[in-house]
Amino acid sequence: FAIQQFTLTYTAGAGGSIDGTSFQTVNCGSDGSQVTAEPGYCYNFVDWSDGVLTASRTDTNVQGNINVTANFAIKQFTLDIGSDPNGTTTPAAGAHQYACGSDATVTANPDTCYVLAYWSSSNSSINGSVDNPIIFTIYDDYDLTPVFVYSDYFTLTLEADPLAGGAPYFDGSNPFGCGTTVNIYGNPDPCYDFLNWTGTAVDLGKVTDPDAADTTVTMDGDYTL
């Protein structure tokens, strides 16, 4: 007679690996050696494909071939965005779910005459940052709150695209008091036609007529046109 032999095959699904001998040959009625499903940094172990719920397993008294896969699930974390009375954020204040390893992008939207002073966060790598928008990778539960401060003065910058197309200018000089209306002039080169003004001030409706070479802009933020 010859004793029957069976194979034990342990495979890791996406997000993990197998610690131990992943392919074993054992005699009928014998025990395999222990294997452990090891989740990757951003993953949790869920179960084995045959319903075993423990990451470590030792198959005993083997009576047939076993071929199983370890299943893993990516971790989910919460970004709790706080509020400041002098502005808003995009996304809005509240709890937001992100998969581990994904990037979060948050934009601060200060009210008129306010600016972002800094971000306050439990994540030390971004706490105190002045980036807007702020972009960072989620590896844990974090909180993030914009801190807005009142600003009396703002700076206006005018640029030409292309550079040879003209020499735009404005009346007065920087900085301008919050709420000041400033005359701006496209001043195209003789070989160029003026097209329009673009920039955040246009997007926010602060430029009276974006299609006019000579128009006005209301200064309630630092603007580049």
RAHU-V718184 format. One record per pair of residues at least 4 apart in sequence whose C-alpha atoms are under 6 Angstrom apart, sorted by the first residue. I is the first residue (numbers start at 1). J is the second residue. If there is no record, write none. Layout:
BEGIN
i->I j->J
i->I j->J
END
This chain:
BEGIN
i->4 j->27
i->4 j->28
i->5 j->26
i->5 j->27
i->5 j->28
i->6 j->25
i->6 j->26
i->6 j->64
i->6 j->65
i->7 j->24
i->7 j->25
i->7 j->65
i->8 j->23
i->8 j->24
i->8 j->65
i->8 j->66
i->8 j->67
i->9 j->22
i->9 j->23
i->9 j->67
i->10 j->22
i->10 j->68
i->10 j->69
i->11 j->69
i->12 j->16
i->12 j->17
i->12 j->18
i->12 j->69
i->12 j->70
i->13 j->70
i->13 j->71
i->15 j->40
i->15 j->43
i->15 j->72
i->16 j->38
i->16 j->39
i->16 j->40
i->17 j->38
i->18 j->36
i->18 j->37
i->18 j->38
i->19 j->35
i->19 j->36
i->20 j->35
i->28 j->62
i->28 j->63
i->29 j->61
i->29 j->62
i->29 j->63
i->30 j->61
i->30 j->62
i->31 j->59
i->31 j->60
i->31 j->61
i->32 j->58
i->32 j->59
i->33 j->58
i->34 j->57
i->34 j->58
i->35 j->56
i->35 j->57
i->36 j->55
i->36 j->56
i->37 j->55
i->39 j->43
i->39 j->44
i->39 j->45
i->42 j->74
i->42 j->75
i->42 j->100
i->43 j->73
i->43 j->74
i->43 j->75
i->44 j->72
i->44 j->73
i->45 j->72
i->46 j->71
i->46 j->72
i->47 j->52
i->47 j->53
i->47 j->71
i->48 j->52
i->48 j->69
i->48 j->70
i->48 j->71
i->49 j->68
i->49 j->69
i->75 j->99
i->75 j->100
i->76 j->98
i->76 j->99
i->76 j->100
i->77 j->97
i->77 j->98
i->77 j->140
i->77 j->141
i->78 j->96
i->78 j->97
i->78 j->141
i->79 j->95
i->79 j->96
i->79 j->141
i->79 j->142
i->79 j->143
i->80 j->94
i->80 j->95
i->80 j->143
i->81 j->93
i->81 j->94
i->81 j->143
i->81 j->144
i->81 j->145
i->82 j->93
i->82 j->144
i->82 j->145
i->83 j->93
i->86 j->111
i->87 j->109
i->87 j->110
i->87 j->111
i->88 j->109
i->89 j->107
i->89 j->108
i->89 j->109
i->90 j->106
i->90 j->107
i->100 j->138
i->100 j->139
i->101 j->137
i->101 j->138
i->101 j->139
i->102 j->137
i->102 j->138
i->103 j->136
i->103 j->137
i->104 j->135
i->104 j->136
i->105 j->134
i->105 j->135
i->106 j->133
i->106 j->134
i->107 j->132
i->107 j->133
i->110 j->114
i->110 j->115
i->112 j->220
i->113 j->150
i->113 j->151
i->113 j->178
i->113 j->220
i->114 j->149
i->114 j->150
i->114 j->151
i->115 j->148
i->115 j->149
i->116 j->147
i->116 j->148
i->117 j->147
i->117 j->148
i->118 j->128
i->118 j->129
i->118 j->130
i->118 j->147
i->119 j->127
i->119 j->128
i->119 j->129
i->119 j->145
i->119 j->146
i->119 j->147
i->120 j->127
i->120 j->128
i->120 j->144
i->120 j->145
i->121 j->127
i->121 j->143
i->121 j->144
i->122 j->142
i->122 j->143
i->123 j->127
i->152 j->177
i->152 j->178
i->153 j->175
i->153 j->176
i->153 j->177
i->153 j->178
i->154 j->175
i->154 j->176
i->154 j->221
i->154 j->222
i->155 j->174
i->155 j->175
i->155 j->222
i->156 j->222
i->156 j->223
i->156 j->224
i->157 j->224
i->158 j->224
i->158 j->225
i->160 j->166
i->165 j->188
i->165 j->189
i->165 j->192
i->166 j->187
i->166 j->188
i->166 j->189
i->167 j->187
i->168 j->185
i->168 j->186
i->168 j->187
i->169 j->184
i->169 j->185
i->170 j->183
i->170 j->184
i->170 j->185
i->171 j->183
i->178 j->219
i->178 j->220
i->179 j->218
i->179 j->219
i->179 j->220
i->180 j->218
i->180 j->219
i->181 j->217
i->181 j->218
i->182 j->216
i->182 j->217
i->183 j->215
i->183 j->216
i->184 j->214
i->184 j->215
i->184 j->216
i->185 j->213
i->185 j->214
i->186 j->213
i->188 j->192
i->188 j->194
i->196 j->210
i->196 j->211
i->197 j->210
i->198 j->202
i->198 j->225
i->199 j->225
i->201 j->206
i->202 j->206
i->202 j->207
i->206 j->217
i->206 j->218
i->207 j->216
i->207 j->217
i->208 j->216
END
